[in-house]
Every structure is written in C-alpha cells, then in structure tokens.
Amino acid sequence: MKKIAVLGYGVVGSGVVELFYRNQKKIEANTGTKLEIGYILDLREFPDDSYQDRVVHDIQVILDDPEVGYVAESMGGVNPAFDFVRRCLEAGKSVATSNKQLVAEKGDILLQTAKAHHVNFFFEASVGGAIPIIRPLHTCLAANDISSIAGILNGTTNFILEKMFCDNMRFANALALAQKLGYAEKDPSADVDGGDACRKICILSSLVFGKHVYPDQVYTKGLRNVTLEDVQLAQRLGGAVKLIGAVKRLDDGRILPTVMPMIVMEDSLLSHVNGVFNAVMVWGDGVDKTMFYGRGAGKLPTASAVLGDLIDAVKQTDTDLSQSWEPAEADADFVAPIDAFSAPRCYRTSPCGSGVFARIAAETGVELQNAAEDGCMISCCDQKTAEAFKQKLGQEGVTILSRIPVLVD
Amino acid sequence: MKKIAVLGYGVVGSGVVELFYRNQKKIEANTGTKLEIGYILDLREFPDDSYQDRVVHDIQVILDDPEVGYVAESMGGVNPAFDFVRRCLEAGKSVATSNKQLVAEKGDILLQTAKAHHVNFFFEASVGGAIPIIRPLHTCLAANDISSIAGILNGTTNFILEKMFCDNMRFANALALAQKLGYAEKDPSADVDGGDACRKICILSSLVFGKHVYPDQVYTKGLRNVTLEDVQLAQRLGGAVKLIGAVKRLDDGRILPTVMPMIVMEDSLLSHVNGVFNAVMVWGDGVDKTMFYGRGAGKLPTASAVLGDLIDAVKQTDTDLSQSWEPAEADADFVAPIDAFSAPRCYRTSPCGSGVFARIAAETGVELQNAAEDGCMISCCDQKTAEAFKQKLGQEGVTILSRIPVLVD
C-alpha cells in the first residue's frame, strides 16, 4: 500500500479526494498498486468532512512518512508551495500539481530536483484543466518537430468573448455576467489582462522548445481594449475574436510566445470553441495539426488531470525525462521580442470604403484579404509593414480605431 | 543501439522511415537510446530507394536478430500481419501497428501475447490516424469512469458529407469527387458502408470498457441512404449530418457500440469538424467532456502515431497493463443489441406542417424539439417509441422519407 498526500484542501484538493474514492478500484487496477489518501495538508480544520481524520497542518508529517509516495499539490501560489514541493521531491515523493504559477515560475528547478531524486514532477492540470495536452505533447507527438501552438487557454475570457459575439454584450456587461455566474473573480485581472493565459503558454513553450520561458518574457495583452465593435467587425469579416496564447519557432531558431486578442477565422475549429471551454491547437511536421479540447477549470475536471498524473507517477520506475526542460539562463537570446511578430491584421477604422484599403494595401506591398466600409484584413506582414499601412491610412484622413492580428491556421 | 524493423513499405511504412530519420536526434534524446531502422520487410524490391539496403523478404531475419527491439507493422489486413506480429511479440519485440483490422479482430490475443512476453503491443495509429486518443484514454483520463464516446472516425465520409452540406452536392457526386481527389478508393465500400469506422469503434470500446468487441457485434449503418434532402433538412433544423462511431454504457452495465449517420447540432464542436479530419469526443465523470481532433489518415500523420508508440515502447520496462483488455468470451451479454438504442430523432416527411408533428408528439409522449414543414426533431426516446411516432404519422397520411438519430452532446 502506498499513500497519497494532498496539499491544499480547496476546490481542486477536495476534488482529487472525491474523484479518487469514486474510482479507486479502477485506479488501483490501472496501476497495479493499492493506494490510499494518507494526508490532507491544510491550515484549516474541516470538522464536518468525511476525511477530517487525514487533515494535518505540518508538511513535516508528510515528509517523514515513507509510505507517502505521491503528492498532489493544489495550494496555488509560489509560497509556500515551492518550498513544500521541493522538499517532497527531495524526500523521494513524486508530485502532481495543478498550480500553473508554480510551474511557470519554478518549473525548471523542480524538474531538476525531481530528476536528481529519481521521482517525477508532473503538471498536466496546470494547462487546460481537464484537457490531456502535456502528456500527449511529449509522448504521442514525440516523433514530431513541433513548430507552433495556439490555444484558448482561459475559459473566463472565452465566455466573455462569446457573450460579446453571440449576444452583442459590451465587455463590461459580459464581465459582470461572468462574475455573477462565478466564472470570473471579483478582481478579474489575472483573466482579462492575460496573466493566466501567459503562465500556461510559458509552460507549453518550455515543454515543447526545451528551455524555461518565464512570464515576463511573454508579450501579454489582455482583453480590456477589445470593444463590441471590434467583435462585430470580425464577425462581418468571417471570424471571431479570441484571446490566444501562442508560441511559434521563428526561422532564426528563436521562439516567440505571445498572449493577445486575435481573430480566428470561422474555418478554423478554434473559432467554434465557446463558453468556458479551452482548446489547444498544435502544429508538427508529422501530424500537420491536431487539437485538444475540454474544460479548462473546475473541481472534478482539474482533479481528473491531477489524478491522471499520480497514476502515471505510480507506474514510472524513474524520472520521465521527456517531460522536462533546461533552465533558461543557458541561452539568453532564446525568446524573441514582439518586434519579430508577423501575422495578417484586421484594422477597424472610420468609414472610408474598400477602395482606399485596396489602394493603400497595394502601396504598402500587402494583399487586401477582406474589406468592409469600416475595416479590412490584410495578408501576413511584419510589425514594420503593419505600422506603415496604419500610417498611410492616417495620412488619408482615416482614423484607426483598433488593430487585431489574425491567427493563421 | 537498438534496431527498429518496419513491416510493409507502403504509404505508412515509408512514412515511418522518413519521419524517423527527419527527427532521429529528437527521438533518441526523448528515449535516451540510440536507434536505427534495421530492416524493412516487403515482398517487393525498391532498387531506387535510399533505404533499399534494409529491405528483406523473410520475417525470420527480423525474428532472429536480437538487436531488433521494436517493430512497426503497417502491412494492413489480418494475414499474414497477425502471424508476423505474434511471432515478433513472442520473440520479445514490442510492436506498434497502424492496422485497425488487425487490432479490431485480434487485439485481445495480441495483447495477451505481449503480456506473456513482457513487451508491448501498441496501436495509437489504428484510430484517428495522427490524433493522440488511445494513450490519453488510458493515461491522462485514467482516473475517470468513462461513460461514452462519439466520434467522426472516417475522413472520407466526412469529406463527402461536407460537400453535401456546404456545396449542395448529391452523395454520388461528392463520392466521385472524393475518388478523384484520392480520398476514396475505387471500391469505396469500407468507408461509405461504415466498416472502417466500425473497426475503430471496436478498438475504442474494447480499450475503455475492458473486453474485446468484435466488428460483427457493432450495429453498422453507412452513408449510402443519406440524401441531399436529409442533409439540407438537418441544416435548416440547426445541425449537420455526420457519420458517427459511438459507444455508450447503458444503465444495465452493457455497452452499445454503433456506427450510423447522426445529426450533430451546431452547438457541438463535433458538428464543425470538416474535410478529411477526424475527431473523438469522450465523456467521463471527472473531465465532463473532452475532444481530440486531427488528421485521420495520411503518410506522415499516421507515421507520427506509429513512432510515438515506438518511442513509448522504448521507454517501457514491462508491459503497460493499462493499455489492454480481456477476451470477449467471458461475458457474452456484454454488448447490447440495437433494440436498446435511444436518442432524439429527426424525421424527414412529406410536407404536412408542424401542427401535425406537435399533436402526434404529444400523443406519443415525446417532446417536439424543432419542426419545419417537411420534418421535425423529437426528444430522446427508445426504439419502440420512435416506431410508434412513425406509425402514427403514417396513419395521418404523412410519408416518412427518412429517420436519422440526433447525437446528444
């Protein structure tokens, strides 16, 4: 018999305990190991809880019990989660976490610690909640040279954008509705300013390209400046605005991770991902493209991913080296700045007619892909060309009201 | 150094060799093992091929070489693939196959053989081509009680249905176009009659529910009777006709695997899966629902899945018992007959008006969900109720032109 310890008995931690006992038989058959929830670490007491006898307040109890082989970390935040997880790994216990901040900021250190102690540090739940994406990336797609990833990595903002798109709600009203329904926090900045999606694209970038990418290396632009008029123009031009976390390998070998509102055209499956769901599209030289979709958050969905990791940890005999990456320091020039960004663009403008757009596109050396009275889409171009197009429009007396890049699927 | 042998040097086999050498470094880093394509088994000679020096004609050469640890089988068909794969497993070599017929008909035997010899028999490429689905099901989703699966498992028929839906083509014309473009065979029966999707749903059902499901246990209805008028009615009622391979666990514990045209409503992501792409939706008690999408066939996509399996095989130290199932014989009553099927239905009829549909729905005890002049959708009901609804319509002088079930997402 081996014990599992759960660190943090909030929404995710209690979900892990609940789903474990619901499917304990299946989990034990899958791993060939008798398992039990041995401890639940939390500062609080839970006098009415069925598992209150497992609650402890001191991490040392868990560290000292050699029967604890596996730890689920769902405390959130970097402190004290980082310290606790590191000590668990050093004590020879594999850890599965749902804590994206921890992985995005300290993943490289914890992966090295796990390796040094022949255990595993898994984090399937840290990106896309229930969606199997971390493990497929480094197992099923292991024979691919992956060139880029783009995903809807935050359910709250996706819900808000759907309300703007389908129900013509303004951003503020859609956000208020998301808060009322419990999808958004009272302080919604981590979602709407892109910080949450940023952490997730850091994790995906690090895993796929092999070196740690930190949140402050990612160009991150949230949703606050996206207006209903932007969403409606995109719709008229055949697309939907989505908050896209993406990373691309450039021709010079550097990578460019970004979080920003982008227009996804309706022939891309990503444009049809609605509500609080997440989806991640992956491009590789073998698979072409493949997409993973599911709930990005929630008690049992997240618990499903944490438990999937624990099950894998039980089956491993040593560190799984494919789910790892190097520290960032070794290569300071690994992450490109936003100047290197190129994409098709959509401009919303004062009404001027498509003739003006066509002429200025020709002058700037880009293709006019689509136009309305009050906006247009131009073909893929770099930042400098996009700026030139904008300036020429200005010289014609056209006011630029917004500029949103278009995702190339 | 370990050798890989490739059985069958057709489209998939040559893709395996090509993708292996393209990403050899990455594959070796991932597995921590030096690897080489040692042999290519084929009856033919390939005098102009870069790897013609690896071509052999006798399986015994491969069986006798102790350096061959891993085998990619891409011959297709049951004979002689079954015999060759079994002997490879008996000789202690793990096998990855793209051969869905082999897995659907002989999977249980080969899985037992692999187990007896402490090696692996993997088949990610047998369902959904490039899409990671087999491994996520038994690893990432291992903590879930999976209740049902529904997917677009055949790209050829999905292409045909898209042409009917988007371009108003008749079935015969869309099929002819698919043949012209190389998506459909000259004899298209395996695709359009559902046999290909049937094998795939057998494999998914066996894996998820733990006992072998044979093709002849699956109710299989192809696409030949789906008319343009059916597709257009579905569109007017807010859905798209898709060929759906599905399996569901019934309340009595039996499972019901089916392949049939179904209407998928536009609020389901599955309805937006177009072209030759495949997608598999999975429902579990932890994840709620999650979907996997990608190319269902093709040289490099399929090779990507085969190589992903081989990489996993290299990393395994023994048989992975979670990717396995029991022979079917133990429980003859495991698979329910089609009589147990229940779903909402769509009827296409002679024009009669929605008043008639509403009245007869009320008389039959079902809900009218949606109606047009010449058709309607009724709420979920069993086969008997659906038959009663149809008969009552007939008694009113209404001609039933088609009946298509609706997928509940």
Boltz contact constraints between the chains, C-beta under 6 A:
constraints:
  - contact:
      token1: [A, 19]
      token2: [B, 143]
      max_distance: 6.0
  - contact:
      token1: [A, 19]
      token2: [B, 286]
      max_distance: 6.0
  - contact:
      token1: [A, 23]
      token2: [B, 143]
      max_distance: 6.0
  - contact:
      token1: [A, 23]
      token2: [B, 145]
      max_distance: 6.0
  - contact:
      token1: [A, 27]
      token2: [B, 143]
      max_distance: 6.0
  - contact:
      token1: [A, 30]
      token2: [B, 142]
      max_distance: 6.0
  - contact:
      token1: [A, 30]
      token2: [B, 322]
      max_distance: 6.0
  - contact:
      token1: [A, 130]
      token2: [B, 287]
      max_distance: 6.0
  - contact:
      token1: [A, 130]
      token2: [B, 290]
      max_distance: 6.0
  - contact:
      token1: [A, 131]
      token2: [B, 290]
      max_distance: 6.0
  - contact:
      token1: [A, 132]
      token2: [B, 136]
      max_distance: 6.0
  - contact:
      token1: [A, 132]
      token2: [B, 140]
      max_distance: 6.0
  - contact:
      token1: [A, 135]
      token2: [B, 139]
      max_distance: 6.0
  - contact:
      token1: [A, 135]
      token2: [B, 140]
      max_distance: 6.0
  - contact:
      token1: [A, 136]
      token2: [B, 132]
      max_distance: 6.0
  - contact:
      token1: [A, 136]
      token2: [B, 136]
      max_distance: 6.0
  - contact:
      token1: [A, 139]
      token2: [B, 135]
      max_distance: 6.0
  - contact:
      token1: [A, 139]
      token2: [B, 312]
      max_distance: 6.0
  - contact:
      token1: [A, 140]
      token2: [B, 132]
      max_distance: 6.0
  - contact:
      token1: [A, 140]
      token2: [B, 135]
      max_distance: 6.0
  - contact:
      token1: [A, 140]
      token2: [B, 308]
      max_distance: 6.0
  - contact:
      token1: [A, 142]
      token2: [B, 30]
      max_distance: 6.0
  - contact:
      token1: [A, 142]
      token2: [B, 308]
      max_distance: 6.0
  - contact:
      token1: [A, 142]
      token2: [B, 311]
      max_distance: 6.0
  - contact:
      token1: [A, 143]
      token2: [B, 19]
      max_distance: 6.0
  - contact:
      token1: [A, 143]
      token2: [B, 23]
      max_distance: 6.0
  - contact:
      token1: [A, 143]
      token2: [B, 27]
      max_distance: 6.0
  - contact:
      token1: [A, 143]
      token2: [B, 304]
      max_distance: 6.0
  - contact:
      token1: [A, 143]
      token2: [B, 307]
      max_distance: 6.0
  - contact:
      token1: [A, 143]
      token2: [B, 308]
      max_distance: 6.0
  - contact:
      token1: [A, 144]
      token2: [B, 304]
      max_distance: 6.0
  - contact:
      token1: [A, 145]
      token2: [B, 23]
      max_distance: 6.0
  - contact:
      token1: [A, 269]
      token2: [B, 272]
      max_distance: 6.0
  - contact:
      token1: [A, 272]
      token2: [B, 269]
      max_distance: 6.0
  - contact:
      token1: [A, 272]
      token2: [B, 272]
      max_distance: 6.0
  - contact:
      token1: [A, 286]
      token2: [B, 19]
      max_distance: 6.0
  - contact:
      token1: [A, 286]
      token2: [B, 300]
      max_distance: 6.0
  - contact:
      token1: [A, 286]
      token2: [B, 304]
      max_distance: 6.0
  - contact:
      token1: [A, 287]
      token2: [B, 130]
      max_distance: 6.0
  - contact:
      token1: [A, 287]
      token2: [B, 294]
      max_distance: 6.0
  - contact:
      token1: [A, 287]
      token2: [B, 301]
      max_distance: 6.0
  - contact:
      token1: [A, 287]
      token2: [B, 304]
      max_distance: 6.0
  - contact:
      token1: [A, 288]
      token2: [B, 295]
      max_distance: 6.0
  - contact:
      token1: [A, 288]
      token2: [B, 301]
      max_distance: 6.0
  - contact:
      token1: [A, 290]
      token2: [B, 130]
      max_distance: 6.0
  - contact:
      token1: [A, 290]
      token2: [B, 131]
      max_distance: 6.0
  - contact:
      token1: [A, 290]
      token2: [B, 294]
      max_distance: 6.0
  - contact:
      token1: [A, 291]
      token2: [B, 293]
      max_distance: 6.0
  - contact:
      token1: [A, 293]
      token2: [B, 291]
      max_distance: 6.0
  - contact:
      token1: [A, 294]
      token2: [B, 287]
      max_distance: 6.0
  - contact:
      token1: [A, 294]
      token2: [B, 290]
      max_distance: 6.0
  - contact:
      token1: [A, 295]
      token2: [B, 288]
      max_distance: 6.0
  - contact:
      token1: [A, 300]
      token2: [B, 286]
      max_distance: 6.0
  - contact:
      token1: [A, 301]
      token2: [B, 287]
      max_distance: 6.0
  - contact:
      token1: [A, 301]
      token2: [B, 288]
      max_distance: 6.0
  - contact:
      token1: [A, 304]
      token2: [B, 143]
      max_distance: 6.0
  - contact:
      token1: [A, 304]
      token2: [B, 144]
      max_distance: 6.0
  - contact:
      token1: [A, 304]
      token2: [B, 286]
      max_distance: 6.0
  - contact:
      token1: [A, 304]
      token2: [B, 287]
      max_distance: 6.0
  - contact:
      token1: [A, 307]
      token2: [B, 143]
      max_distance: 6.0
  - contact:
      token1: [A, 308]
      token2: [B, 140]
      max_distance: 6.0
  - contact:
      token1: [A, 308]
      token2: [B, 142]
      max_distance: 6.0
  - contact:
      token1: [A, 308]
      token2: [B, 143]
      max_distance: 6.0
  - contact:
      token1: [A, 311]
      token2: [B, 142]
      max_distance: 6.0
  - contact:
      token1: [A, 312]
      token2: [B, 139]
      max_distance: 6.0
  - contact:
      token1: [A, 317]
      token2: [B, 317]
      max_distance: 6.0
  - contact:
      token1: [A, 322]
      token2: [B, 30]
      max_distance: 6.0
